[in-house]
Amino acid sequence: MTSLELPNPWGGSCWFVETTASTMTLALELEGRGEPSGTLVLAGEQTEGVGRHTGRRWESPHGKSLAFTVFWHSSALSPHPLSISLRLGLGVCRWLESLPWTASPSVALKWPNDVYLNGRKVGGILVRRRLSLETGSLHAGLGINLGQREFQGDYRHTPTSLAAEGLALEPREALAGLLPSLAHSLEEVQARESCEKRLWKLGNWLEVLPPGGTAVKGKVLGLTQEGKLILETPTGRVELSSGE
């Protein structure tokens, strides 16, 4: 692992590793050895990246994906009712919108933790809380497809990448541009409204499967202050805190 010369908006250290099983695991190790809040670790290749649900994998081939984890002590983040995964997703959306596309892209925030580009998944966010006697912390792992042209594995819907949509970016260049956008969205007071404007399927019907529950179908109305998804179903309005 080597030091990465990169401006960090949270003041922590930046590290780079060529290959790792999981940047989330590395970030936990870095916190355990005393690295400061805001520390970040970027991987050239991540071989065992995971999704939010057990058994889900995140494909991060060498040099073709932006895969990193950053952690913060809970006291270092401004209090905000909206979930951190949505606020980080908002930062990713804004960064994508700011890139020099030849044609304006369709960028959407798919509740609760994915980002879509032109109708297909381009990135995902995994947030884990770590509790201790001294202070809690939040670890956020982000994965964004940059250079992939093909995707291995069994997908219900084939993902996309920046390259597949016509834009070439190297991981370090992408990270340098993304970090200020993430920092801004984490502090934004009107983050919920900004997320709602980019919410995937807003105003349309959607089927959501809560963990261990029965699928819920309804029209997407928006988000609560905490980031729950509001659906108007045939039997009334419901608020979902988790699902896919």
C-alpha positions as CSV (number, residue, x, y, z in Angstrom):
1,M,0.0,0.0,0.0
2,T,1.4,3.4,-1.0
3,S,0.5,7.0,-0.2
4,L,-1.7,8.6,-2.8
5,E,-1.1,12.3,-3.6
6,L,-4.6,13.5,-3.8
7,P,-6.5,16.4,-2.2
8,N,-8.8,14.9,0.4
9,P,-11.7,17.2,1.4
10,W,-12.1,15.5,4.8
11,G,-8.4,15.9,5.7
12,G,-7.6,12.2,6.1
13,S,-4.9,10.1,4.5
14,C,-5.2,8.7,1.0
15,W,-3.8,5.2,0.2
16,F,-3.5,3.2,-3.0
17,V,-3.2,-0.6,-3.4
18,E,-2.8,-2.4,-6.7
19,T,-4.9,-5.4,-5.8
20,T,-7.0,-6.2,-2.8
21,A,-9.9,-8.5,-1.9
22,S,-12.0,-5.5,-0.5
23,T,-11.2,-1.9,0.1
24,M,-13.8,-2.0,2.9
25,T,-11.7,-4.6,4.8
26,L,-8.6,-2.4,4.2
27,A,-10.3,0.6,5.6
28,L,-11.3,-1.2,8.7
29,E,-7.6,-2.2,9.2
30,L,-6.5,1.4,8.6
31,E,-9.0,2.7,11.2
32,G,-7.8,0.0,13.6
33,R,-4.2,1.2,13.4
34,G,-5.1,4.8,14.1
35,E,-5.5,6.5,10.7
36,P,-7.6,9.7,11.0
37,S,-11.2,10.2,10.2
38,G,-11.7,10.9,6.5
39,T,-9.0,8.4,5.4
40,L,-9.5,6.8,2.0
41,V,-8.2,3.7,0.2
42,L,-8.4,3.2,-3.5
43,A,-7.8,-0.1,-5.3
44,G,-6.5,-0.7,-8.8
45,E,-8.3,-4.0,-8.7
46,Q,-10.8,-5.4,-6.1
47,T,-11.4,-9.1,-6.3
48,E,-14.0,-9.7,-3.7
49,G,-16.1,-6.5,-3.6
50,V,-19.6,-7.1,-2.2
51,G,-23.0,-5.5,-2.6
52,R,-25.5,-4.6,-0.1
53,H,-27.1,-8.1,-0.1
54,T,-25.4,-11.3,0.9
55,G,-24.0,-13.1,-2.1
56,R,-23.9,-10.1,-4.4
57,R,-20.5,-9.3,-5.9
58,W,-19.2,-6.1,-7.4
59,E,-16.9,-6.6,-10.4
60,S,-13.8,-4.3,-10.3
61,P,-11.3,-5.4,-13.0
62,H,-7.8,-3.8,-12.9
63,G,-7.8,-0.2,-14.1
64,K,-11.4,-0.3,-15.4
65,S,-13.4,0.5,-12.2
66,L,-13.3,3.1,-9.5
67,A,-13.3,1.1,-6.3
68,F,-12.6,2.8,-2.9
69,T,-13.7,3.1,0.7
70,V,-13.6,6.1,3.0
71,F,-14.4,6.2,6.7
72,W,-15.4,8.9,9.1
73,H,-15.8,9.0,12.8
74,S,-19.5,9.7,13.5
75,S,-18.7,12.9,15.3
76,A,-16.9,14.3,12.1
77,L,-20.0,14.3,10.0
78,S,-22.7,17.1,10.2
79,P,-26.0,15.8,11.6
80,H,-28.4,15.1,8.8
81,P,-31.6,13.0,8.8
82,L,-31.2,11.8,5.2
83,S,-29.3,8.5,4.8
84,I,-25.6,8.8,4.0
85,S,-25.9,6.4,1.1
86,L,-28.4,8.7,-0.6
87,R,-26.3,11.7,0.0
88,L,-23.3,10.0,-1.5
89,G,-25.3,8.8,-4.4
90,L,-26.4,12.4,-5.0
91,G,-22.7,13.3,-5.1
92,V,-22.0,10.6,-7.7
93,C,-25.0,11.8,-9.8
94,R,-23.8,15.4,-9.8
95,W,-20.3,14.4,-10.7
96,L,-21.6,12.3,-13.7
97,E,-23.7,15.3,-14.8
98,S,-20.7,17.5,-14.8
99,L,-18.6,15.4,-17.1
100,P,-17.9,16.4,-20.7
101,W,-20.4,14.2,-22.5
102,T,-21.1,14.7,-26.2
103,A,-24.8,14.5,-25.4
104,S,-26.5,15.1,-22.1
105,P,-26.8,11.9,-20.1
106,S,-29.7,10.6,-18.1
107,V,-28.5,10.2,-14.6
108,A,-30.7,8.8,-11.8
109,L,-30.5,7.8,-8.2
110,K,-32.0,4.4,-7.8
111,W,-33.2,4.0,-4.2
112,P,-31.6,3.1,-1.9
113,N,-28.0,2.9,-3.0
114,D,-27.4,2.7,-6.8
115,V,-26.7,5.2,-9.5
116,Y,-28.0,4.7,-13.1
117,L,-26.6,6.2,-16.3
118,N,-28.8,6.1,-19.4
119,G,-31.1,3.6,-17.8
120,R,-28.5,1.1,-16.6
121,K,-26.6,0.7,-13.3
122,V,-23.2,2.4,-13.4
123,G,-22.4,2.6,-9.7
124,G,-23.3,1.4,-6.2
125,I,-22.7,2.4,-2.6
126,L,-22.3,0.2,0.5
127,V,-22.4,1.9,3.9
128,R,-21.6,0.1,7.1
129,R,-21.6,1.4,10.7
130,R,-18.9,0.4,13.2
131,L,-19.6,0.8,16.9
132,S,-17.0,1.0,19.6
133,L,-16.8,2.1,23.2
134,E,-15.0,5.3,22.2
135,T,-16.7,6.5,19.0
136,G,-18.7,5.1,16.2
137,S,-17.7,5.3,12.6
138,L,-19.1,5.0,9.1
139,H,-17.4,3.2,6.3
140,A,-18.6,3.9,2.7
141,G,-17.5,1.7,-0.2
142,L,-18.1,3.1,-3.6
143,G,-17.8,1.3,-6.9
144,I,-18.2,3.0,-10.3
145,N,-17.8,1.3,-13.7
146,L,-15.3,3.3,-15.8
147,G,-13.8,1.2,-18.6
148,Q,-15.6,-2.0,-18.8
149,R,-17.0,-3.0,-22.2
150,E,-18.2,-6.4,-21.1
151,F,-19.6,-7.7,-17.8
152,Q,-19.1,-11.2,-16.5
153,G,-21.7,-12.9,-14.3
154,D,-25.5,-13.3,-14.2
155,Y,-27.2,-10.0,-14.2
156,R,-31.0,-9.4,-14.3
157,H,-30.1,-6.1,-16.2
158,T,-26.7,-5.6,-17.8
159,P,-24.8,-2.7,-16.2
160,T,-23.0,0.0,-18.1
161,S,-19.8,2.0,-17.7
162,L,-18.6,5.5,-18.6
163,A,-16.6,4.0,-21.5
164,A,-19.7,2.1,-22.8
165,E,-21.5,5.5,-22.8
166,G,-18.7,7.2,-24.7
167,L,-16.4,8.7,-22.1
168,A,-12.9,7.6,-21.1
169,L,-11.6,8.3,-17.6
170,E,-8.8,6.8,-15.5
171,P,-9.6,5.8,-11.9
172,R,-7.4,8.5,-10.3
173,E,-8.7,11.2,-12.5
174,A,-12.2,10.1,-11.8
175,L,-11.6,10.1,-8.0
176,A,-10.1,13.5,-8.0
177,G,-13.2,14.9,-9.7
178,L,-15.6,12.9,-7.6
179,L,-14.4,13.7,-4.1
180,P,-15.4,17.4,-4.0
181,S,-18.9,16.5,-5.2
182,L,-19.3,13.9,-2.5
183,A,-18.1,16.3,0.2
184,H,-20.6,19.0,-1.0
185,S,-23.5,16.5,-1.0
186,L,-22.8,15.3,2.5
187,E,-23.1,18.8,3.8
188,E,-26.0,20.0,1.7
189,V,-29.0,21.1,3.7
190,Q,-31.5,20.5,0.8
191,A,-30.1,17.1,-0.1
192,R,-33.5,15.3,0.1
193,E,-35.0,17.6,-2.5
194,S,-32.0,17.2,-4.8
195,C,-32.2,13.4,-4.5
196,E,-35.9,13.4,-5.2
197,K,-35.4,15.3,-8.5
198,R,-33.0,12.6,-9.6
199,L,-35.0,9.7,-8.2
200,W,-35.3,6.7,-10.5
201,K,-38.9,6.0,-11.6
202,L,-40.3,9.1,-9.9
203,G,-43.9,9.4,-10.8
204,N,-44.0,5.9,-12.3
205,W,-44.9,2.5,-11.0
206,L,-42.3,0.4,-9.3
207,E,-42.1,-3.0,-7.6
208,V,-40.0,-3.1,-4.5
209,L,-39.0,-6.3,-2.6
210,P,-38.4,-5.6,1.1
211,P,-35.9,-7.9,2.9
212,G,-37.8,-11.2,3.8
213,G,-41.1,-9.6,2.8
214,T,-43.6,-9.5,0.0
215,A,-43.2,-7.4,-3.1
216,V,-44.8,-4.0,-2.9
217,K,-46.1,-2.3,-6.1
218,G,-46.9,1.4,-6.2
219,K,-46.3,4.8,-7.8
220,V,-43.0,6.5,-6.7
221,L,-44.0,9.7,-4.9
222,G,-40.6,10.7,-3.4
223,L,-38.6,10.4,-0.2
224,T,-39.2,11.1,3.5
225,Q,-36.8,13.3,5.4
226,E,-34.9,10.2,6.5
227,G,-34.7,8.8,3.0
228,K,-37.5,6.2,3.1
229,L,-39.1,5.6,-0.3
230,I,-42.7,6.7,-0.5
231,L,-45.1,4.6,-2.7
232,E,-48.7,5.1,-3.5
233,T,-50.2,1.6,-3.6
234,P,-53.7,0.5,-4.5
235,T,-54.4,0.2,-0.7
236,G,-52.7,3.4,0.4
237,R,-49.4,5.2,0.9
238,V,-46.5,3.2,2.3
239,E,-42.9,4.2,3.3
240,L,-40.2,1.7,2.8
241,S,-36.9,1.8,4.7
242,S,-35.1,-1.0,2.7
243,G,-35.7,-3.1,-0.4
244,E,-34.7,-3.6,-4.0
